[in-house]
């Protein structure tokens, strides 16, 4: 029997569904800031008597941060960086689709008849939008099936405001070719999103004054 | 695997779980700052991150939150939620009415911070005894004993005895404790 007390507490979980992490730029910017002012409060996380080790680690960390900053600043980044980031050259992550098979977040279930619909979906990196797909995404499109995607906004939308997509093919952290634009008229909702070539695509989404971003992998049909 | 790749993988895999842990206990506005702090520590101590990183990351988050609470007059999110929750959680049919959302919130609010954290690591984070013990930096048997005592105090705070207590003693495996 499930522990009824634990289960009673579990029912109160304010965040029962998975959520994406905050933009990694928050961390990288902090690291860059602190590399200029090396006064970290590491004492809370390191045992006593490790001053020598701390000094060596501090030197290594400083070197690593410099290397990381060099690697990150060496890459150009799309102009549509998240608002509020002060860095002139925000870092970039390798393109990687995070589509998962699971129960949709509560806010993305509207229109589904099942109480806990289980779908393939991916959340934007800021958690403002969900991409729900009905099958593999193909480029070029399969002859017998469309690249159907349902977009669900977690945030308030304005009627008539389209969802505009800029898709950039990526090879790891590098842009590969020119970006392409797509639009979903009427805003987040059902759509068919075809892209010109297989590969990992970084989609920047804009709708009703909001932005979000996610990576999708398109494969050759068959 | 180089450090950046390792760090990227760590972030992608666990940042959401850490964020959820923090948001459950801290106000949403500054929760992401705490998450960033956690991963700054993780970057600095990448070589120390164990094969099962989540308990380690949650342990770091827990200590950061503890430090912030000491220097911060704000009530953190859990206390606030305990005060203001709308108690809309539905009970399964036939369930003990003592376990209604309102009663559970109030009972949680009566517990010590330590007891509450033990229960929440199991109930909300869904961690086994062994993994939850690593969050707190204690042995699994110690955690099991704390869980046993926390459950008893929670049951008492709910205004009754815990029928599930029979036969459960510290040292049980997590599976046994949770049955």
Contacts between the chains, C-beta under 8 A, distances in Angstrom:
chain1	res1	chain2	res2	distance
A	1	B	164	7.6
A	1	B	179	6.2
A	2	B	178	7.4
A	2	B	179	7.3
A	3	B	151	7.8
A	3	B	164	5.6
A	3	B	177	7.6
A	3	B	178	5.0
A	3	B	179	6.4
A	4	B	95	7.6
A	4	B	96	6.8
A	4	B	99	6.5
A	4	B	163	7.8
A	4	B	164	6.4
A	5	B	99	7.6
A	5	B	151	5.8
A	5	B	154	6.0
A	5	B	155	6.1
A	5	B	158	7.7
A	5	B	162	6.1
A	5	B	164	6.7
A	6	B	119	7.2
A	6	B	122	5.9
A	6	B	123	4.8
A	6	B	151	7.8
A	6	B	178	6.1
A	7	B	123	7.7
A	8	B	99	4.0
A	8	B	104	4.9
A	9	B	104	6.2
A	9	B	108	6.9
A	9	B	119	5.8
A	9	B	120	7.0
A	9	B	123	3.8
A	9	B	124	7.2
A	9	B	154	7.9
A	10	B	123	4.5
A	10	B	124	6.7
A	11	B	89	5.0
A	11	B	90	8.0
A	11	B	91	7.9
A	11	B	101	7.0
A	11	B	104	7.7
A	12	B	85	7.5
A	12	B	89	5.7
A	12	B	101	5.9
A	12	B	104	5.9
A	12	B	105	6.5
A	12	B	108	7.9
A	13	B	24	7.3
A	13	B	123	7.2
A	13	B	124	4.8
A	14	B	23	7.5
A	14	B	24	6.1
A	14	B	81	6.5
A	15	B	20	4.8
A	15	B	23	5.8
A	15	B	24	5.9
A	15	B	124	8.0
A	18	B	16	5.8
A	18	B	17	7.9
A	18	B	20	7.5
A	19	B	16	5.0
A	19	B	19	5.9
A	19	B	20	5.4
A	19	B	23	7.8
A	20	B	15	7.4
A	20	B	16	5.1
A	20	B	19	7.7
A	21	B	11	6.3
A	21	B	12	7.5
A	21	B	14	7.6
A	21	B	15	2.3
A	21	B	16	4.7
A	21	B	18	7.0
A	21	B	19	5.4
A	21	B	35	6.7
A	22	B	15	6.7
A	22	B	19	6.1
A	22	B	32	3.9
A	22	B	35	5.4
A	22	B	36	6.9
A	24	B	8	7.6
A	24	B	11	5.3
A	24	B	15	7.3
A	24	B	39	7.8
A	26	B	32	6.0
A	26	B	33	7.5
A	26	B	35	7.4
A	26	B	36	4.1
A	27	B	11	7.1
A	27	B	36	4.8
A	27	B	39	4.4
A	27	B	40	6.0
A	27	B	43	7.1
A	30	B	36	5.2
A	30	B	37	7.5
A	30	B	40	5.2
A	31	B	40	6.0
A	31	B	43	6.1
A	34	B	40	7.1
A	40	B	40	7.7
A	40	B	44	7.0
A	41	B	67	7.8
A	42	B	41	7.6
A	42	B	44	6.9
A	44	B	63	5.6
A	44	B	64	7.9
A	44	B	67	6.3
A	45	B	41	5.8
A	45	B	45	6.9
A	45	B	60	6.6
A	45	B	63	6.9
A	57	B	44	7.4
A	57	B	45	7.9
A	61	B	43	7.7
A	61	B	44	5.0
A	64	B	3	6.0
A	64	B	43	7.7
A	65	B	43	7.9
A	68	B	3	7.5
A	68	B	4	5.9
A	68	B	43	7.9
A	71	B	4	6.3
A	93	B	8	6.0
A	93	B	12	7.9
A	94	B	5	8.0
A	94	B	8	6.6
A	96	B	12	7.0
A	98	B	12	7.2
